[in-house]
Each structure stands twice: as C-alpha cells, then as structure tokens.
Amino acid sequence: MAQLLFSSETYLFTLAIFVMLALALLEVVGMVFGLSLSGLVDDVLPDLDIDADVDMDADVSVDAVGLGPVDGFLAWLAVGKVPFIVLLIILLTSFGIIGVLIQYTAASVIGSSIPFWMALIPTVIVSFWFTATTGHAIGRIMPKEETDARSRNNLVGEVAILTLGNATMALQAEARVTDNFGTRHYVQVIPDQPDITLMQGDEVLLVGLKGSLFTAIANPHKNLSPRPDTLAD
C-alpha cells in the first residue's frame, strides 16, 4: 500500500491529503493564537451576490445572473456561503481519497496502477462536484453570517465582547455582539486607533466598519454594557 501511495501515478493524490492535514493544523494553531486563517482568506475574496442552493438528489443550482465565468464558478462551488478554507479542505480530501481509491481499484483489478492523467480526469470531476454539493449543504445548516451592508451598519454603536484573540491594527479578533432583536453575531474587530490593543474578554464599542472588519474602542460607559442575558455562552 505504501508503494502505491508514493508511486508516480498516485503521489499527487497523496500530497493533497498531506496538504489538507497541514491546513487543518494551521487553522487549529491559528485559533489558539487568536488568528483565523479562514477569516484572513475570506477577507480578500470577492463578495458574490448570489442565490445558491443545492438539491441533494440533483445538481447544484446557482442563480448567478450578472456574474462572470470565474465568479459564477466560485458561486457554484459555494465560495461565500462557507469559509474558503473549509471548502479547500473538503476539495483536497476528496481529491486525494478518490484518486487513491481509483488507483487502488485499478491495481486490484488489473494488477497495476493506471496512468496518472487517466485517474486525474474522473478525480477532478467527482471531487469538485462533491465539494460543491457538500459546501452548499453545509451553508444551509451553518449559522448565517451577516452579509447585507445595511444589517452590518446597524451593529455600529453596539457593545460587543471579544471572544477570541486580542485585537490590534495588524491582527483582528473575534467579537460577539447582540443586535436589537436579540440575535447574536460574530464579527471581526480591530481597534479604531493605532497602538491600541483590545484584550480578549473586554467589552468594546463598535464605532465603524472598514470592509468586513469593525473598528472598536474600549467601552467608555458601563451603562452601555450588554444585558446580562446576552453574555452567556
């Protein structure tokens, strides 16, 4: 089996699995230090104005009117609905496992692996389809992030609690904020002023919005503190 995994016909599939494990490890380590690899990647990706859903018994369907071919492909792949790192991990995992299974099946049936390109074609097709299907399925059940600009602007002026990491101008932190309707949101925060560090556990006042990041200051008035019933995890 080891010989098959690292043969010239299979090693790229094996490499995909190792890259997936490395990405997963980086994401876990980043969370320990208050840095979300997923958040950093998603911040540089374009916002896709799409209405995409999936029927588990049919093909993924995407309403991508007005999108170019690249944006349309990203929409089909569920980019924007699910963190990009999650999609990449799913893609690498399915690519690696499917490729190895194809070569293992070939070796079992005909006694040797098939050429890499012959295994690559069905592997790419199936792994991208599986990633899109799984991505849209995850997007339908995971908590929805606020993407509407007006809804995000309505959070400015609210008091949040830093829940993951310390916020500096160079390093964003995660904060939990509850809106007027009692709905919780998890947002990325940086200080409003340079040379200021907002510490995990602090109450901060959201004072502005720069792209996908909220700017914040230390809560200046205790009477602005969130209601006790909104603080429990």
Secondary structure, 3 states (H helix, E strand, C coil): CHHHHCCCCCHHHHHHHHHHHHHHHHHHHHHHCCCCHHHHHHHHCCCCCCEEEECCCCCEEEECCCCCHHHHHHHHCCECCECHHHHHHHHHHHHHHHHHHHHHHHHHHHCCCCCHHHHHHHHHHHHHHHHHHHHHHHHHHCCCCCCCHHHHHCCCCCEEEEEECCECCCCCEEEEEECCCCCEEEEEEEECCCCCCECCCCEEEEEEEECCEEEEEECCCHHHCCCHHHCCC
